[in-house]
């Protein structure tokens, strides 16, 4: 049915609501239309325009008039109710919101910019990095990065922004409010009752009541307004006995950076720096490397703020950082030291300082250098992992030309991040995710990178959903070993990787099955898909089945001693966890990655159920897969075995599967 066919004489003059939903004839859509499927959570990735439009319209209801807030008589107050409010739309906040929403929580996600992604957005352009130990983070951030690799082979920052928006807007349980800043919290004792957020672009004040709240703002604005205990800056080595703590004076922080991109043209490009740009010499840059031939993307070491207040002095820092950016570019173009720069010109210059450090909210556990170096093995509540070096920067940043711009300290293996670091110690219903979790400054220097922030976001969102569903505080959840195990098992089921944890889900029928396959490559076995761990450390082949796609037919089968009823098959595909997959403008990093589908993954496959009488029933027929985690739900059917028939890979000579799960009922039913 189209809009015209709905028209009657009484409705000829379309009001705003009808106009906005006038395209409801489309039963499904995707902002990114390259492939017929793109959402890994289920087999129904499309949401109607009408459904999305109605959710958006609820943020600007027609019956709300100005005047409800005496201090802002021209603003309209919109009352919202949710299970969870997530403040901050960086990668931590996006993953927190999506994880909770997919589990069934009603989520309000508030972001103070027009774009999601935080420091990874096109406004800042800092490429997300994470573990350096030979395997990627997994979970939701893996889904996002694979989505970007497939739909954004041109490495466009704006398309990365759009992909994140697409992912959030598809979730029917998320209300996304952009260009909106949280500014006030109402409390009852040690609990947040509601928050106020302001959108001057639409002239709305949002009053949001939730059961639980996640601060993913980076600056801990939600926790700060709520009176949550926090720390700011470096501690001395005496406080926690950390050998790395005296790198710079206590109270100082890491700074903020402004990045630029540039492009080579087919003619000479002139550059004249403004009078307020800094004049730089080779001596100013003796510890800061500038490539002699390529200037597509630079430079993270244009950093200031560690001796300032990175929040309140933001405008000053913007000015000084821009002065350095333009001074660096003037040095490249006009010093005579880089003759190959003649045809190069600036393409973009960031206008938002990308912050590294400000407030950190305190939880029941404070992650320290000692934990990163091995004490993490004492945690029983690990819910995420980190693997970046303890990477400190001089507080003076660029204004410390005689010091290296960073000092990385390595450790022997990745470490677990405990749930006790992801909730506030004094605000009963507040969790946090990202660079503001409970850690010392030294601990922060490792957990601050965005891919690690993202996995903490998924953990916090999952925990908030479980807390809401069971009406318990985060502290009570952590105090109950069974609830902690339920949290860990839910995260594993949703693709997260947790060190020293494996699939022990009693509802997973695959754990009772026997596995066979057409064949396996050396060092692998079909039984590996039931190992319970969905990743391998470098050099391992213990947890995935690998097979050559040259052999036909290619299949793997789960069989039960007695018939079972299944309604969902979950597959964790091999997507080459050993290489980087991220958004970046670094040309050398782009060359190391694979744009498009990862060659180890299976593109086309069928899932066939073998019934009690030996007949076969097609349960799923999949084309153009490029994701790692795929769930396939169908009407429950009694089978004695299930076969996954591999029809085509994504270009590699071998494909692999890490895990196969089987459930009687579809997820969340």
C-alpha positions in Angstrom: 0.0 0.0 0.0 1.4 3.4 -0.9 0.7 6.8 0.7 -1.7 7.9 -2.0 -4.0 4.9 -1.6 -4.4 5.8 2.1 -5.5 9.3 1.3 -9.0 10.4 1.9 -10.6 13.9 1.7 -10.3 14.2 5.4 -6.6 13.4 5.4 -5.5 15.2 2.2 -3.5 17.7 4.2 -0.8 15.5 5.6 0.3 16.4 9.1 3.8 16.1 10.3 3.4 12.5 11.6 1.8 11.2 8.4 4.5 12.9 6.3 7.3 11.3 8.3 5.8 7.8 8.0 4.7 8.2 4.4 7.3 5.8 3.1 6.0 2.9 5.2 5.3 1.0 2.0 8.8 -0.3 2.3 8.7 -3.4 4.5 12.4 -3.4 5.1 15.4 -1.2 4.4 19.1 -0.8 5.0 21.2 2.3 4.9 23.9 0.0 3.7 22.5 -2.0 0.8 25.5 -3.9 -0.6 24.4 -7.3 0.7 21.1 -9.1 1.4 22.1 -9.6 5.1 24.3 -7.7 7.5 23.1 -8.2 11.0 24.7 -11.0 12.9 22.3 -11.2 15.8 19.5 -13.0 14.0 18.1 -13.8 10.5 15.7 -10.8 10.4 18.0 -7.8 10.1 15.5 -5.4 8.5 13.4 -3.0 10.4 10.6 -1.1 8.7 10.9 2.6 8.1 7.6 3.0 9.8 8.8 1.3 13.0 12.0 3.3 13.1 10.1 6.5 12.3 7.7 6.0 15.1 10.5 5.5 17.6 12.1 8.7 16.4 8.7 10.6 16.6 8.3 9.6 20.2 11.2 11.9 20.9 9.2 14.9 19.6 5.6 14.2 20.6 2.9 16.5 19.2 1.1 17.0 22.5 4.0 18.4 24.4 4.0 22.2 24.7 6.7 24.6 26.0 6.6 26.0 29.5 6.8 22.8 31.6 10.3 23.8 32.8 10.1 27.3 34.4 13.8 27.8 34.0 13.5 27.1 30.2 10.0 28.4 29.2 10.6 27.9 25.5 11.8 24.3 25.8 9.4 21.3 25.6 9.8 18.6 28.3 9.6 15.0 27.0 9.1 12.3 29.6 10.8 8.9 28.8 10.8 5.6 30.6 13.4 2.9 30.1 15.1 0.0 31.7 18.5 1.4 30.9 19.9 4.8 30.0 23.3 4.9 28.3 25.1 8.2 28.4 27.7 8.5 25.6 27.7 7.3 22.1 31.3 6.3 21.6 32.1 2.6 20.9 31.7 1.7 24.6 28.2 3.3 24.7 27.1 1.9 21.4 28.1 -1.6 22.4 26.5 -1.2 25.8 23.2 0.0 24.3 23.1 -2.7 21.6 24.0 -5.6 24.0 21.2 -4.7 26.5 18.7 -4.0 23.8 19.2 -7.3 22.0 18.6 -9.1 25.3 15.3 -7.3 25.7 16.0 -4.1 27.7 14.3 -0.9 26.7 17.3 1.5 26.2 17.7 5.2 25.8 21.0 6.2 24.3 22.0 9.8 24.7 24.9 11.3 22.6 26.0 14.9 22.7 27.2 14.9 19.1 25.3 14.4 15.8 27.5 11.3 15.2 28.2 8.1 17.0 31.6 6.7 17.5 33.2 9.2 19.9 36.9 9.5 19.2 36.5 7.0 16.3 34.0 9.2 14.5 34.7 11.4 11.5 34.9 14.4 13.8 38.0 13.1 15.5 39.2 10.2 13.2 41.2 8.3 15.8 41.4 4.7 14.6 40.2 2.1 17.1 43.0 -0.2 18.4 43.0 -3.0 21.0 44.8 -6.2 21.9 48.3 -6.8 20.7 48.3 -10.6 21.5 47.4 -12.2 18.2 43.6 -12.3 18.4 40.9 -9.6 18.2 38.3 -8.7 20.8 35.3 -10.6 19.4 31.7 -9.8 20.4 29.8 -6.7 19.2 32.9 -4.8 18.2 33.9 -7.6 15.9 30.5 -7.4 14.3 30.9 -3.6 13.8 34.4 -3.9 12.4 33.4 -6.7 10.0 30.4 -4.7 8.9 32.7 -1.8 8.2 35.2 -4.0 6.3 32.5 -5.2 4.0 30.5 -2.0 3.4 33.3 0.5 3.6 36.2 -0.8 1.6 37.1 2.8 0.7 37.8 3.5 4.4 35.5 6.6 4.5 35.1 8.0 8.1 31.7 9.3 7.3 30.6 5.8 6.2 31.9 4.4 9.5 29.7 7.0 11.2 26.7 5.9 9.1 27.3 2.2 9.8 27.2 2.9 13.5 24.0 4.9 13.2 22.5 2.1 11.1 23.4 -0.5 13.7 21.8 1.4 16.5 18.7 2.6 14.6 17.9 -1.0 13.6 17.5 -2.0 17.2 13.8 -1.7 18.1 14.5 -1.5 21.8 16.8 1.6 21.5 15.7 5.2 21.5 18.6 7.2 20.1 18.8 10.9 21.1 21.6 12.7 19.2 22.9 16.3 19.8 21.8 16.0 23.4 23.8 16.7 26.5 23.1 15.2 29.9 23.2 18.1 32.5 21.4 17.1 35.7 20.7 14.0 37.8 17.9 13.4 40.3 18.7 10.9 43.1 17.0 9.1 46.0 19.7 8.3 48.4 22.4 6.3 46.7 20.3 5.6 43.6 19.8 7.7 40.4 16.1 8.2 39.9 16.2 10.2 36.6 18.4 12.3 34.4 17.8 15.5 32.4 19.3 15.9 29.0 19.1 19.0 26.7 18.8 19.2 22.9 18.9 22.8 21.8 18.6 21.9 18.2 15.1 20.5 18.7 14.3 22.6 21.8 13.6 19.6 23.9 14.5 18.7 27.5 14.4 15.0 28.0 13.5 13.7 31.5 14.5 10.0 31.5 13.6 7.6 34.3 15.4 4.3 34.2 16.2 1.4 36.5 19.9 1.4 35.6 22.4 3.8 34.1 25.7 3.4 32.2 28.2 6.3 32.1 30.1 5.9 28.8 30.7 9.6 28.4 34.5 9.4 28.8 34.4 12.4 31.0 32.2 10.6 33.6 29.6 13.4 33.3 26.7 11.2 34.5 28.7 9.9 37.4 29.9 13.4 38.2 26.4 14.8 38.3 25.3 11.9 40.5 28.0 12.4 43.0 29.9 9.2 42.2 33.3 8.8 43.7 36.0 9.5 41.1 39.7 10.0 40.6 41.5 12.4 38.2 45.1 12.1 37.0 48.1 10.2 38.1 48.6 8.6 41.5 52.0 8.5 43.2 53.8 5.2 43.3 53.4 5.1 47.1 49.6 4.8 46.8 49.3 1.5 45.0 53.0 0.4 44.8 53.0 0.7 41.0 56.5 1.0 39.6 55.2 3.0 36.6 53.2 5.6 38.6 56.0 8.2 38.9 56.3 8.8 35.1 55.0 12.3 35.7 53.8 14.4 38.7 50.6 13.2 40.5 47.4 14.8 39.3 48.6 15.3 35.7 46.9 13.3 32.9 47.4 12.3 29.3 46.4 15.0 26.8 44.1 15.4 23.8 45.0 15.3 20.1 43.7 16.8 16.9 44.3 14.8 13.7 44.5 15.7 10.1 44.2 14.0 6.7 45.9 15.0 3.5 45.8 14.0 -0.2 48.3 14.1 -3.1 47.2 16.0 -6.2 48.4 16.1 -9.7 49.8 19.6 -9.5 51.8 21.8 -7.1 49.7 22.8 -4.0 50.7 25.9 -2.1 50.3 26.3 1.6 50.6 29.4 3.7 50.2 29.0 7.5 48.1 31.5 9.4 49.9 34.0 11.6 48.8 32.2 14.8 50.2 28.8 13.7 53.3 27.7 15.6 56.6 28.0 13.9 58.4 24.7 14.3 61.9 23.5 13.6 63.4 20.0 13.2 64.6 20.3 16.8 61.0 20.6 18.0 60.2 17.3 16.2 63.4 15.3 17.0 61.4 12.6 18.9 58.3 12.9 16.7 58.5 11.0 13.4 57.3 12.5 10.1 57.2 10.3 7.1 59.3 11.5 4.2 56.9 10.5 1.4 53.3 10.0 2.7 51.1 12.3 4.8 47.6 10.8 4.5 47.1 10.7 8.2 48.7 12.4 11.1 49.6 12.6 14.0 48.5 11.3 17.3 51.5 12.9 19.0 50.1 16.3 18.4 48.9 16.2 22.0 48.3 18.7 24.7 46.3 18.9 27.9 48.0 16.8 30.6 48.8 19.9 32.7 45.4 21.5 31.9 41.9 20.6 32.8 41.0 18.6 29.7 37.3 19.4 30.2 37.1 23.1 31.2 40.2 24.1 29.2 38.9 22.4 26.0 38.6 25.7 24.0 42.2 26.7 24.8 43.4 23.2 23.9 41.5 23.3 20.6 43.3 26.6 19.7 46.7 25.4 20.7 46.3 22.0 19.0 45.2 23.6 15.8 48.2 25.9 16.0 50.4 22.9 16.2 48.7 21.0 13.4 49.1 23.9 11.1 52.6 24.4 12.2 53.5 20.8 11.5 51.9 21.1 8.1 53.8 24.3 7.4 57.0 22.5 8.4 56.2 19.6 6.0 55.3 21.9 3.1 57.7 24.8 3.5 60.8 23.7 5.5 62.5 22.2 2.4 63.0 18.9 4.3 60.2 17.1 2.5 60.3 17.9 -1.2 57.8 15.1 -2.0 55.1 17.2 -0.2 54.9 19.7 -3.1 51.7 18.2 -4.5 50.1 17.4 -1.2 47.3 19.4 0.5 45.3 19.2 3.7 42.0 17.4 3.2 40.5 17.6 6.7 41.6 19.0 10.1 39.7 18.0 13.2 37.9 20.6 15.2 37.3 18.4 18.3 40.2 17.5 20.5 40.2 13.7 20.9 40.4 13.3 24.7 42.4 10.5 26.2 41.9 11.1 29.9 39.7 12.8 32.5 37.7 11.5 35.4 37.7 7.8 36.3 34.8 6.5 38.4 35.7 4.3 41.3 34.2 0.8 41.7 34.6 -2.0 44.2 37.8 -3.1 42.2 40.5 -0.7 41.1 42.4 -2.2 38.2 46.1 -1.6 38.7 49.5 -2.3 37.1 49.8 -5.4 39.3 46.5 -6.8 37.9 47.6 -6.2 34.3 50.9 -7.9 35.0 49.4 -11.1 36.3 47.2 -10.6 39.4 44.2 -10.6 37.1 44.2 -14.4 37.4 42.8 -14.0 40.9 39.6 -12.4 39.5 36.6 -14.6 39.4 34.5 -11.9 37.8 36.3 -11.3 34.5 33.9 -10.1 31.8 36.3 -8.5 29.2 39.9 -8.5 28.3 42.6 -6.0 27.5 45.9 -6.3 25.6 47.3 -2.9 24.8 50.6 -2.0 26.3 50.7 0.2 29.4 51.2 3.2 27.2 51.9 6.5 29.1 52.4 9.9 27.5 54.2 12.9 28.9 51.8 15.3 30.6 53.3 18.2 28.6 52.7 16.3 25.4 54.0 18.2 22.4 55.5 20.8 24.7 58.0 18.2 26.0 60.1 18.0 22.8 63.0 16.4 24.7 60.9 13.4 25.7 59.6 10.5 23.6 55.9 11.1 23.0 55.0 7.8 24.5 56.5 5.1 26.7 55.0 1.6 26.2 55.5 -1.1 28.9 54.8 -4.6 27.7 53.6 -7.6 29.8 53.5 -11.3 29.0 49.8 -12.0 28.1 46.4 -10.3 27.9 44.5 -9.7 31.1 40.9 -10.0 32.3 38.9 -6.9 33.2 36.8 -7.6 36.3 33.1 -6.7 36.6 34.0 -5.0 39.9 35.6 -2.2 37.9 32.5 -1.6 35.8 30.1 -0.3 38.5 30.2 2.6 41.0 31.1 1.9 44.5 28.7 4.5 46.0 25.9 4.9 43.4 23.8 1.8 43.6 22.5 1.6 40.0 25.3 3.2 38.0 27.7 1.2 35.8 30.5 2.6 33.6 32.3 1.5 30.5 35.2 2.9 28.5 38.2 5.0 29.6 36.3 6.0 32.8 36.2 2.6 34.5 37.6 2.0 38.0 41.4 1.9 37.5 44.5 3.7 38.5 46.1 6.0 36.0 48.7 3.2 35.1 45.8 0.7 34.6 44.0 3.4 32.5 47.0 3.6 30.1 46.2 0.1 28.9 42.4 0.0 29.0 41.9 3.4 27.3 42.0 2.2 23.7 38.7 2.0 21.9 38.4 -1.7 21.1 39.0 -2.5 24.8 36.5 0.2 25.7 34.0 -1.5 23.4 34.2 -4.9 25.0 33.8 -3.3 28.4 30.7 -1.6 27.0 29.2 -4.9 25.9 29.9 -6.4 29.4 28.3 -3.4 31.1 25.2 -3.5 28.9 24.8 -7.2 29.4 25.2 -6.8 33.2 22.7 -3.9 33.3 20.1 -6.1 31.6 20.6 -9.0 34.0 20.5 -6.6 37.0 17.2 -5.1 35.6 15.7 -8.5 34.9 16.5 -9.9 38.3 16.0 -6.6 40.3 19.5 -6.7 41.8 22.2 -4.1 42.1 25.5 -4.6 40.3 27.2 -5.2 43.6 24.7 -8.0 44.5 25.1 -9.6 41.1 28.9 -9.7 41.7 28.5 -11.1 45.2 26.6 -14.1 43.8 28.9 -16.6 42.0 26.0 -18.1 40.1 24.9 -14.7 38.8 28.5 -13.9 37.8 28.7 -17.2 35.9 25.4 -16.3 34.2 26.8 -13.0 33.1 29.9 -14.6 31.8 28.0 -17.3 29.9 25.6 -14.7 28.3 28.6 -12.7 27.1 30.2 -15.9 25.7 27.0 -16.8 23.9 26.9 -13.3 22.4 30.4 -13.7 21.0 32.5 -12.0 23.6 35.9 -13.5 24.5 36.7 -14.0 28.2 40.0 -15.3 29.3 39.9 -18.6 31.2 36.2 -18.9 30.6 34.5 -21.4 28.2 31.0 -22.4 27.2 29.2 -24.2 30.0 25.7 -23.2 28.9 23.4 -26.0 30.1 20.8 -25.0 27.5 23.2 -25.6 24.6 22.2 -29.0 23.2 25.3 -29.2 21.0 27.4 -30.0 24.1 25.6 -33.4 24.2 26.2 -34.1 20.5 28.9 -36.1 18.6 30.6 -34.3 15.7 31.7 -35.6 12.4 32.9 -33.9 9.2 33.7 -34.5 5.6 37.4 -33.8 6.4 39.7 -31.5 8.3 43.0 -29.9 7.6 46.0 -31.1 9.6 46.1 -30.1 13.2 42.4 -29.4 13.4 39.4 -31.6 14.2 35.6 -31.3 13.9 35.4 -31.9 17.7 37.1 -28.5 18.1 33.7 -26.8 17.6 32.7 -28.1 21.0 35.8 -27.0 22.8 33.9 -24.3 24.5 36.4 -21.6 23.6 35.8 -19.6 20.4 39.4 -18.3 19.8 42.9 -19.6 19.4 46.1 -18.1 20.7 48.8 -17.7 18.2 50.1 -21.0 17.1 47.1 -22.9 18.5 44.7 -25.1 16.5 42.7 -26.4 19.4 39.4 -24.5 19.1 38.3 -24.4 15.5 37.6 -26.8 12.6 39.3 -25.9 9.4 38.6 -27.5 6.0 39.7 -27.0 2.4 36.9 -25.6 0.2 38.4 -27.4 -2.8 37.0 -30.7 -1.6 33.3 -31.4 -2.4 31.1 -31.9 -0.6 32.2 -30.0 2.6 30.1 -30.5 5.7 30.1 -30.8 9.5 27.4 -32.6 11.4 26.2 -32.8 15.0 24.3 -36.0 16.0 22.5 -36.9 19.2 22.0 -40.4 20.7 18.3 -39.5 21.0 16.3 -37.0 18.9 16.2 -33.5 20.3 14.0 -30.5 19.6 15.9 -27.4 18.3 14.8 -24.0 17.2 18.1 -22.2 16.8 21.6 -23.0 15.5 24.4 -20.6 16.3 27.6 -20.6 14.4 30.8 -18.8 15.2 32.7 -18.5 11.9 36.5 -18.0 11.5 37.1 -14.4 10.5 40.9 -14.3 10.8 41.1 -13.0 14.3 44.9 -12.9 14.0 44.9 -9.8 11.7 43.6 -6.2 12.4 40.2 -5.3 11.1 39.4 -1.7 12.0 38.7 1.8 10.6 41.8 3.8 9.8 43.4 6.2 7.4 46.9 4.7 8.0 47.9 3.3 4.6 50.4 0.8 6.0 47.7 -0.6 8.3 45.1 -0.7 5.4 47.6 -2.8 3.5 47.9 -5.3 6.4 44.1 -5.7 6.6 41.6 -7.4 4.3 38.8 -5.2 3.1 35.6 -6.9 2.3 34.8 -10.4 3.6 37.5 -12.1 5.5 38.8 -15.0 3.4 38.6 -17.6 6.2 34.9 -17.2 6.6 32.1 -19.3 4.9 30.1 -17.3 2.5 27.2 -19.6 1.4 26.0 -22.5 3.5 22.9 -24.5 4.3 21.7 -25.9 7.6 19.9 -29.2 7.2 18.0 -31.1 9.9 17.9 -34.9 9.7 14.5 -36.0 11.1 13.7 -39.1 13.0 12.6 -41.0 9.9 15.8 -40.1 8.1 14.3 -37.4 5.8 15.9 -34.0 5.6 14.5 -30.5 6.3 16.2 -27.3 5.2 16.4 -25.1 8.3 18.5 -22.2 6.8 19.9 -21.2 3.5 22.5 -18.5 3.8 24.1 -16.4 1.1 26.9 -13.8 1.2 27.7 -14.2 4.9 30.7 -12.2 6.1 30.0 -12.1 9.8 31.6 -14.1 12.6 28.5 -14.8 14.8 25.3 -16.0 13.1 22.2 -17.1 14.7 19.6 -19.0 12.7 16.1 -19.3 14.3 13.3 -21.4 12.9 10.1 -23.2 14.1 11.3 -25.9 16.6 11.8 -29.3 15.0 12.8 -32.7 16.3 16.0 -34.0 14.7 18.5 -36.7 15.3 21.3 -34.7 13.6 22.0 -31.3 12.1 24.4 -30.8 9.1 26.0 -27.6 8.0 26.7 -27.9 4.3 29.4 -25.5 3.1 28.8 -24.3 -0.5 31.3 -21.5 -0.9 33.9 -19.6 1.0 34.9 -15.9 0.8 38.0 -16.4 -1.3 40.4 -18.3 0.9 41.5 -21.9 0.1 40.3 -22.9 3.6 37.4 -22.0 5.8 36.8 -22.5 9.5 34.2 -22.7 12.3 35.0 -22.0 15.9 31.8 -23.1 17.6 28.4 -24.5 16.9 25.6 -24.2 19.4 22.0 -25.6 19.3 19.1 -24.4 21.4 15.5 -25.7 21.7 14.0 -22.2 21.6 15.1 -19.1 19.7 17.0 -16.5 21.7 15.0 -14.5 24.2 11.8 -16.5 23.5 
